[in-house]
Amino acid sequence: MNAGEPVPFCIADQNGYSTIKLRDAADPQHETLLTDSLVTVNIDDVSPPINIAGLLRIYGKTYRVLPEATTSLTELRRGPSIFIGAFDNSWTLRLTTPLRFHFANNPDMTQFWIEDRAQPGKQEWMLDRGVQQRTGTYKNYAIVARFIDPNTDQFAVIVAGIARGGTGAAGEFLVDANRLNEIANHVPKDWNRKNIEIVLETQIIEGRSGPPRIAAVHVW
């Protein structure tokens, strides 16, 4: 909140071809299809920046959105940054790799999980892609973190879930005062002056996420 620069949201962008439905201005029922190259954003990565931006505006802070593919280290050294999304955002993966809680996956990229360096090999917070696609009902996990990144000497805020619904639940957690108050039960009194990392879990039912719950906290 005290940084002079606008707060950047680093959000994953995808390049590709897609079909767009265009409507006739004179007759909106008349449609045509256009295939074009597009830069797209995952809808699950949109709600957290909107919610967090609303909170920033309350405190008079400005912000901007940076595409992950073109975000540079020079850009990030200007001030605190917020990183949205996990496996679709290389910056998130790069910044969280040294942390106690970090993202991991098997070589086939069919299983994704949050790994705990204090308990290597344990895969308690794991999502199976096959189960997700077949049922739409599964446990999802996310990381919310705030820490000084040694590469930029600036605060980095991570808002990242493993799959659909996870990042949205993490963003919901960050702007919900009642959820944030739950942290007090897991951390020392001076936690607000330290780095903090939180693992969240949420139940996904038919693609929709339930309330985020704290699964683990690390303060250093």
Backbone as numpy.savetxt, mean C-alpha at the origin, in Angstrom:
# Nx Ny Nz CAx CAy CAz Cx Cy Cz
4.10 16.08 8.57 3.28 17.29 8.57 4.14 18.55 8.57
5.37 18.46 9.04 6.23 19.64 9.13 7.11 19.84 7.91
7.06 18.92 6.96 7.91 19.03 5.76 7.44 20.20 4.90
8.40 20.88 4.29 8.06 22.03 3.46 7.54 21.63 2.09
8.05 20.54 1.54 7.66 20.10 0.21 6.29 19.42 0.23
5.55 19.46 -0.90 4.33 18.65 -1.01 4.67 17.17 -0.80
3.78 16.45 -0.15 4.02 15.03 0.14 3.73 14.20 -1.11
4.70 13.44 -1.62 4.44 12.61 -2.80 3.86 11.25 -2.42
2.85 10.82 -3.19 2.37 9.45 -3.14 3.02 8.71 -4.30
3.82 7.71 -4.00 4.41 6.87 -5.04 3.47 5.69 -5.26
2.82 5.67 -6.41 1.78 4.68 -6.68 2.13 3.90 -7.93
1.83 2.61 -7.92 2.20 1.74 -9.03 1.38 2.08 -10.28
2.05 2.13 -11.41 1.40 2.35 -12.69 1.74 1.19 -13.62
0.78 0.81 -14.45 0.95 -0.30 -15.38 0.76 0.20 -16.81
1.71 -0.13 -17.67 1.60 0.22 -19.08 1.08 -0.98 -19.87
0.18 -0.72 -20.79 -0.34 -1.82 -21.61 -1.42 -1.34 -22.55
-2.01 -2.29 -23.26 -3.08 -1.99 -24.19 -4.40 -2.41 -23.58
-5.42 -1.60 -23.81 -6.73 -1.90 -23.25 -7.82 -1.40 -24.20
-9.00 -1.95 -24.03 -10.14 -1.53 -24.83 -10.99 -0.55 -24.03
-11.23 0.60 -24.61 -12.00 1.65 -23.96 -13.36 1.76 -24.63
-14.40 1.86 -23.83 -15.74 2.05 -24.37 -16.03 3.55 -24.47
-16.29 4.03 -25.67 -16.61 5.44 -25.90 -18.08 5.59 -26.24
-18.70 6.62 -25.68 -20.12 6.87 -25.93 -20.30 8.07 -26.85
-21.30 7.99 -27.68 -21.63 9.06 -28.62 -22.21 10.25 -27.84
-21.68 11.46 -28.05 -22.17 12.64 -27.32 -23.63 12.92 -27.63
-24.05 12.67 -28.86 -25.43 12.94 -29.24 -26.37 11.82 -28.81
-25.84 10.62 -28.71 -26.65 9.47 -28.32 -25.81 8.56 -27.43
-25.81 8.78 -26.10 -24.97 8.00 -25.19 -25.20 6.49 -25.23
-26.35 6.06 -25.79 -26.61 4.63 -25.92 -25.80 4.01 -27.05
-25.31 4.87 -27.93 -24.49 4.40 -29.05 -23.02 4.35 -28.59
-22.41 3.18 -28.72 -21.05 2.99 -28.21 -20.12 2.48 -29.31
-18.84 2.78 -29.14 -17.81 2.19 -29.98 -16.62 1.82 -29.11
-15.83 0.86 -29.55 -14.70 0.39 -28.77 -13.40 0.86 -29.39
-12.50 1.37 -28.56 -11.21 1.86 -29.01 -10.11 1.12 -28.26
-9.20 0.50 -29.00 -8.04 -0.14 -28.39 -6.88 0.84 -28.43
-6.31 1.11 -27.24 -5.26 2.13 -27.17 -4.27 1.74 -26.07
-3.08 2.31 -26.14 -2.10 2.12 -25.07 -2.45 3.04 -23.91
-2.40 2.48 -22.71 -2.82 3.23 -21.53 -1.84 3.03 -20.39
-1.81 4.02 -19.50 -1.16 3.86 -18.21 -2.28 3.73 -17.19
-2.35 2.58 -16.52 -3.46 2.31 -15.62 -2.99 2.18 -14.17
-3.93 2.32 -13.26 -3.66 2.19 -11.83 -4.66 1.20 -11.26
-4.17 0.29 -10.42 -5.04 -0.67 -9.75 -6.03 0.08 -8.87
-7.32 -0.25 -8.99 -8.34 0.46 -8.23 -8.11 0.34 -6.72
-7.51 -0.78 -6.27 -7.24 -0.95 -4.84 -6.17 0.01 -4.34
-5.35 0.52 -5.26 -4.30 1.47 -4.88 -4.78 2.92 -4.89
-6.04 3.12 -5.26 -6.56 4.49 -5.38 -7.15 5.01 -4.07
-7.89 4.15 -3.35 -8.59 4.64 -2.16 -7.65 5.10 -1.05
-6.51 4.42 -0.78 -5.64 4.94 0.29 -5.12 6.35 0.04
-4.62 6.69 -1.17 -4.19 8.08 -1.38 -5.32 9.08 -1.20
-6.53 8.72 -1.63 -7.66 9.64 -1.47 -7.94 9.88 0.02
-7.97 8.81 0.81 -8.25 8.94 2.24 -7.14 9.72 2.96
-5.90 9.37 2.65 -4.78 10.02 3.32 -4.66 11.48 2.88
-4.92 11.75 1.60 -4.87 13.13 1.11 -5.89 14.00 1.83
-7.06 13.43 2.12 -8.07 14.19 2.87 -7.55 14.57 4.25
-6.82 13.67 4.89 -6.24 13.96 6.20 -5.15 15.02 6.08
-4.33 14.92 5.05 -3.27 15.91 4.85 -3.86 17.31 4.65
-4.95 17.38 3.91 -5.57 18.68 3.64 -6.09 19.33 4.93
-6.56 18.50 5.87 -7.04 19.04 7.15 -5.92 19.79 7.85
-4.69 19.29 7.69 -3.54 19.91 8.33 -2.83 20.91 7.41
-3.48 21.25 6.30 -2.92 22.25 5.41 -1.76 21.78 4.55
-1.59 20.45 4.41 -0.50 19.92 3.62 -0.94 19.67 2.18
-0.04 20.00 1.26 -0.29 19.69 -0.14 0.39 18.36 -0.48
0.03 17.79 -1.61 0.54 16.48 -2.00 0.54 16.37 -3.52
1.19 15.36 -4.02 1.20 15.06 -5.45 1.34 13.57 -5.64
0.99 13.09 -6.82 1.05 11.67 -7.13 2.18 11.43 -8.12
3.06 10.46 -7.78 4.18 10.11 -8.65 4.00 8.68 -9.14
4.15 8.44 -10.44 4.12 7.05 -10.92 5.38 6.31 -10.48
5.20 5.10 -10.01 6.32 4.31 -9.50 7.42 4.14 -10.52
7.06 3.97 -11.78 8.04 3.66 -12.82 9.02 4.81 -13.06
8.62 6.04 -12.77 9.49 7.18 -13.06 9.93 7.92 -11.80
9.61 7.37 -10.63 10.05 8.00 -9.38 11.54 7.76 -9.18
12.28 8.82 -8.89 13.72 8.71 -8.75 14.14 8.90 -7.29
15.35 8.46 -6.99 15.89 8.65 -5.65 16.04 10.13 -5.34
16.41 10.91 -6.34 16.54 12.36 -6.16 15.21 12.96 -5.71
14.12 12.50 -6.32 12.78 12.97 -5.96 12.46 12.64 -4.51
12.82 11.45 -4.08 12.48 10.98 -2.75 13.32 11.64 -1.67
14.46 12.18 -2.03 15.33 12.83 -1.03 14.84 14.22 -0.65
13.81 14.72 -1.32 13.32 16.07 -1.03 12.50 16.14 0.24
11.94 15.03 0.67 11.11 15.06 1.87 10.43 13.72 2.09
9.57 13.63 3.11 8.85 12.39 3.38 8.00 11.96 2.19
7.87 10.64 2.01 7.09 10.09 0.90 6.20 8.96 1.40
5.11 8.73 0.67 4.17 7.67 0.99 4.14 6.70 -0.18
4.32 5.42 0.13 4.40 4.40 -0.91 3.18 3.49 -0.83
2.46 3.38 -1.95 1.20 2.65 -2.00 1.39 1.35 -2.79
0.93 0.24 -2.20 0.99 -1.04 -2.89 2.27 -1.80 -2.61
2.21 -3.13 -2.79 3.35 -3.99 -2.45 3.97 -4.60 -3.71
3.45 -5.70 -4.19 4.09 -6.44 -5.27 3.97 -5.75 -6.62
3.19 -4.70 -6.72 3.15 -3.92 -7.96 3.96 -2.63 -7.85
4.69 -2.46 -6.74 5.45 -1.24 -6.53 6.89 -1.61 -6.13
7.82 -1.45 -7.05 9.21 -1.85 -6.78 9.83 -1.03 -5.65
9.40 0.22 -5.49 9.94 1.04 -4.41 9.54 0.48 -3.04
8.31 0.04 -2.91 7.87 -0.57 -1.66 8.71 -1.80 -1.33
8.90 -2.67 -2.31 9.69 -3.88 -2.08 11.13 -3.54 -1.72
11.68 -2.55 -2.41 13.07 -2.16 -2.15 13.23 -1.60 -0.74
12.32 -0.76 -0.31 12.43 -0.10 0.98 12.14 -1.03 2.16
11.26 -2.00 1.94 10.89 -2.89 3.06 11.80 -4.12 3.17
12.60 -4.41 2.16 13.46 -5.60 2.19 14.34 -5.66 3.44
14.96 -4.55 3.90 15.80 -4.63 5.10 15.03 -4.70 6.41
13.72 -4.48 6.39 12.94 -4.38 7.62 12.66 -5.75 8.21
12.28 -5.76 9.46 11.94 -7.03 10.11 10.79 -7.70 9.38
9.71 -6.97 9.14 8.58 -7.49 8.37 8.75 -7.03 6.93
8.77 -7.97 6.00 8.95 -7.62 4.59 8.21 -8.63 3.72
8.04 -8.28 2.46 7.27 -9.12 1.54 8.16 -10.19 0.91
7.55 -11.36 0.64 8.27 -12.47 0.03 7.29 -13.29 -0.82
7.83 -14.13 -1.68 7.01 -15.00 -2.52 7.81 -16.21 -2.97
7.11 -17.26 -3.42 7.80 -18.43 -3.96 8.23 -18.15 -5.40
9.12 -18.97 -5.97 9.63 -18.70 -7.33 8.54 -18.67 -8.40
7.48 -19.46 -8.21 6.39 -19.48 -9.20 5.45 -18.29 -9.05
5.63 -17.52 -8.00 4.76 -16.39 -7.69 3.29 -16.81 -7.62
3.08 -17.94 -6.94 1.72 -18.41 -6.67 1.38 -18.26 -5.19
2.39 -18.03 -4.38 2.19 -17.81 -2.95 2.96 -16.56 -2.53
2.28 -15.71 -1.80 2.86 -14.43 -1.37 2.66 -14.31 0.14
3.66 -13.78 0.82 3.53 -13.66 2.26 4.35 -12.51 2.81
4.10 -12.20 4.09 4.92 -11.26 4.83 5.82 -12.08 5.74
7.11 -11.88 5.62 8.10 -12.65 6.35 8.59 -11.88 7.57
8.87 -12.61 8.64 9.37 -12.03 9.88 10.82 -12.49 10.07
11.76 -11.55 10.06 13.17 -11.92 10.22 13.45 -12.57 11.58
12.61 -12.29 12.55 12.79 -12.90 13.87 12.36 -14.36 13.86
11.57 -14.76 12.86 11.12 -16.15 12.76 11.25 -16.59 11.29
12.46 -16.69 10.77 12.66 -17.02 9.36 12.06 -18.38 9.02
11.47 -18.45 7.85 10.85 -19.69 7.41 9.40 -19.82 7.80
8.95 -19.06 8.75 7.54 -19.10 9.15 6.70 -18.33 8.15
5.60 -18.93 7.71 4.74 -18.30 6.71 3.31 -18.17 7.22
3.20 -17.58 8.40 1.88 -17.42 9.01 1.01 -16.47 8.22
1.62 -15.43 7.67 0.87 -14.39 6.96 1.04 -14.62 5.46
0.40 -15.67 4.96 0.58 -16.09 3.57 -0.74 -16.11 2.81
-0.68 -15.76 1.53 -1.85 -15.81 0.66 -1.53 -16.70 -0.53
-2.41 -17.65 -0.80 -2.27 -18.55 -1.95 -3.10 -17.99 -3.10
-2.43 -17.71 -4.19 -3.09 -17.08 -5.34 -4.21 -17.95 -5.90
-4.01 -19.28 -5.89 -5.04 -20.18 -6.40 -6.31 -20.10 -5.58
-6.19 -20.09 -4.25 -7.35 -19.97 -3.37 -8.05 -18.64 -3.60
-7.26 -17.59 -3.73 -7.83 -16.27 -3.96 -8.68 -16.24 -5.23
-8.16 -16.81 -6.31 -8.88 -16.76 -7.58 -10.10 -17.68 -7.59
-9.99 -18.83 -6.92 -11.10 -19.78 -6.94 -12.26 -19.36 -6.07
-11.96 -18.81 -4.89 -13.01 -18.58 -3.90 -13.38 -17.12 -3.69
-12.41 -16.21 -3.83 -12.67 -14.81 -3.50 -12.78 -14.56 -2.01
-12.58 -15.62 -1.20 -12.66 -15.52 0.25 -11.33 -16.01 0.84
-10.65 -15.13 1.55 -9.32 -15.48 2.04 -8.88 -14.44 3.06
-7.84 -14.77 3.83 -7.20 -13.81 4.74 -6.14 -13.04 3.94
-6.14 -11.75 4.09 -5.15 -10.92 3.41 -4.32 -10.20 4.47
-3.11 -9.80 4.08 -2.19 -9.20 5.04 -1.55 -7.96 4.43
-1.17 -7.03 5.29 -0.60 -5.77 4.83 0.44 -5.27 5.81
1.28 -4.39 5.31 2.26 -3.71 6.16 1.96 -2.22 6.14
1.90 -1.63 7.32 1.89 -0.19 7.49 3.15 0.16 8.27
3.94 1.07 7.76 5.21 1.39 8.43 5.54 2.86 8.27
6.31 3.37 9.24 6.86 4.71 9.15 8.28 4.64 9.72
9.26 5.00 8.89 10.65 4.86 9.31 11.53 5.80 8.49
12.69 6.09 9.02 13.68 6.86 8.28 14.41 5.92 7.32
14.31 6.21 6.03 14.99 5.39 5.04 16.44 5.85 4.92
17.43 4.97 5.14 18.83 5.38 5.10 19.30 5.84 3.72
18.56 5.48 2.67 18.95 5.90 1.32 18.55 7.34 1.01
17.55 7.84 1.74 17.07 9.20 1.48 17.21 10.12 2.69
17.41 9.54 3.88 17.41 10.30 5.13 16.10 11.03 5.35
15.02 10.47 4.81 13.69 11.03 4.95 12.73 9.96 5.46
11.63 10.42 6.05 10.60 9.47 6.46 9.97 8.81 5.25
9.79 7.50 5.34 9.02 6.74 4.35 7.81 6.16 5.07
6.65 6.29 4.46 5.43 5.68 4.98 4.98 4.62 3.98
4.80 3.40 4.46 4.40 2.29 3.61 2.94 1.94 3.88
2.16 1.80 2.81 0.76 1.39 2.89 0.59 0.30 1.84
0.74 -0.96 2.22 0.87 -2.00 1.21 0.28 -3.32 1.65
-0.63 -3.86 0.84 -1.21 -5.17 1.10 -0.76 -6.18 0.06
-0.89 -7.46 0.39 -0.43 -8.51 -0.51 -1.29 -8.58 -1.76
-2.60 -8.56 -1.60 -3.49 -8.75 -2.75 -4.71 -7.84 -2.60
-5.70 -8.09 -3.45 -6.88 -7.22 -3.48 -7.49 -7.08 -2.09
-7.71 -5.84 -1.70 -8.31 -5.55 -0.40 -7.30 -5.24 0.68
-6.06 -5.70 0.53 -5.06 -5.50 1.57 -4.59 -4.07 1.67
-4.26 -3.47 0.54 -3.79 -2.09 0.55 -4.90 -1.14 1.00
-6.12 -1.43 0.55 -7.25 -0.62 0.98 -7.47 -0.68 2.48
-7.32 -1.87 3.06 -7.47 -2.02 4.51 -6.38 -1.27 5.25
-5.15 -1.28 4.70 -4.05 -0.55 5.32 -4.31 0.95 5.29
-4.84 1.45 4.18 -5.18 2.87 4.10 -6.29 3.25 5.05
-7.26 2.36 5.22 -8.35 2.59 6.17 -7.80 2.68 7.59
-6.87 1.81 7.92 -6.27 1.79 9.25 -5.59 3.13 9.56
-4.88 3.68 8.58 -4.09 4.90 8.80 -4.94 6.13 9.11
-6.15 6.18 8.63 -6.97 7.38 8.82 -8.08 7.18 9.84
-8.11 6.03 10.48 -9.14 5.73 11.48 -8.52 5.92 12.87
-8.94 6.96 13.58 -8.37 7.26 14.89 -8.55 6.10 15.87
-9.70 5.43 15.81 -9.95 4.31 16.72 -8.97 3.16 16.46
-8.70 2.90 15.18 -7.75 1.83 14.84 -6.35 2.21 15.31
-5.98 3.45 15.08 -4.64 3.89 15.49 -4.46 3.84 16.99
-5.54 4.10 17.73 -5.44 4.04 19.19 -5.12 2.64 19.69
-5.43 1.62 18.88 -5.12 0.25 19.26 -3.61 0.02 19.36
-2.84 0.84 18.65 -1.38 0.68 18.67 -0.84 0.83 20.08
-1.48 1.68 20.88 -0.98 1.95 22.24 -0.88 0.70 23.08
-1.65 -0.33 22.75 -1.60 -1.57 23.51 -0.41 -2.45 23.14
0.31 -2.07 22.08 1.38 -2.93 21.56 2.75 -2.27 21.58
2.83 -0.99 21.94 4.09 -0.25 21.77 4.47 0.50 23.04
5.75 0.89 23.17 6.16 1.73 24.30 5.57 3.13 24.18
5.60 3.89 25.27 4.97 5.20 25.28 5.60 6.18 24.30
6.88 6.05 24.03 7.56 6.99 23.15 7.61 6.52 21.70
6.66 5.65 21.30 6.68 5.08 19.96 6.58 6.13 18.86
5.90 7.25 19.16 5.70 8.26 18.12 6.99 8.97 17.73
8.08 8.75 18.48 9.37 9.33 18.12 10.32 8.28 17.54
9.77 7.10 17.25 10.60 6.01 16.75 10.06 5.49 15.42
10.84 4.60 14.81 10.36 3.89 13.62 9.35 2.84 14.07
8.36 2.59 13.25 7.33 1.61 13.61 6.90 0.85 12.36
6.64 -0.43 12.55 6.17 -1.30 11.47 5.06 -2.18 12.03
3.96 -2.27 11.30 2.78 -2.99 11.75 2.34 -3.97 10.67
2.07 -5.20 11.06 1.44 -6.17 10.17 -0.05 -6.18 10.47
-0.85 -6.03 9.43 -2.30 -6.06 9.57 -2.86 -7.29 8.88
-3.98 -7.76 9.37 -4.71 -8.82 8.67 -6.15 -8.38 8.49
-6.76 -8.85 7.42 -8.16 -8.55 7.16 -8.79 -9.72 6.44
-10.04 -9.96 6.71 -10.77 -11.04 6.04 -11.39 -10.51 4.76
-11.12 -11.17 3.65 -11.71 -10.80 2.37 -12.83 -11.78 2.06
-14.02 -11.27 1.79 -15.16 -12.09 1.43 -15.72 -11.56 0.12
-15.67 -12.42 -0.90 -16.13 -12.07 -2.25 -15.48 -10.78 -2.72
-14.18 -10.66 -2.46 -13.41 -9.53 -2.96 -13.49 -8.27 -2.13
-14.27 -8.30 -1.05 -14.42 -7.10 -0.21 -13.76 -7.34 1.14
-13.04 -6.31 1.64 -12.26 -6.48 2.86 -13.06 -6.09 4.09
-12.79 -6.84 5.18 -13.35 -6.50 6.47 -12.45 -5.50 7.18
-12.69 -5.21 8.44 -11.87 -4.24 9.17 -10.45 -4.77 9.36
-9.45 -3.89 9.31 -8.07 -4.32 9.55 -7.82 -4.60 11.02
-7.04 -5.65 11.29 -6.68 -6.04 12.65 -5.16 -6.08 12.77
-4.66 -5.67 13.93 -3.22 -5.70 14.15 -2.78 -7.14 14.45
-1.82 -7.64 13.65 -1.27 -8.98 13.85 0.08 -8.94 14.55
0.87 -7.90 14.30 2.19 -7.79 14.92 2.67 -6.35 14.80
3.51 -5.93 15.74 4.09 -4.58 15.74 5.56 -4.67 16.09
6.36 -3.87 15.43 7.80 -3.77 15.75 8.17 -2.31 15.82
8.82 -1.89 16.90 9.25 -0.51 17.09 10.76 -0.52 17.33
11.48 0.42 16.68 12.92 0.49 16.89 13.44 1.93 16.74
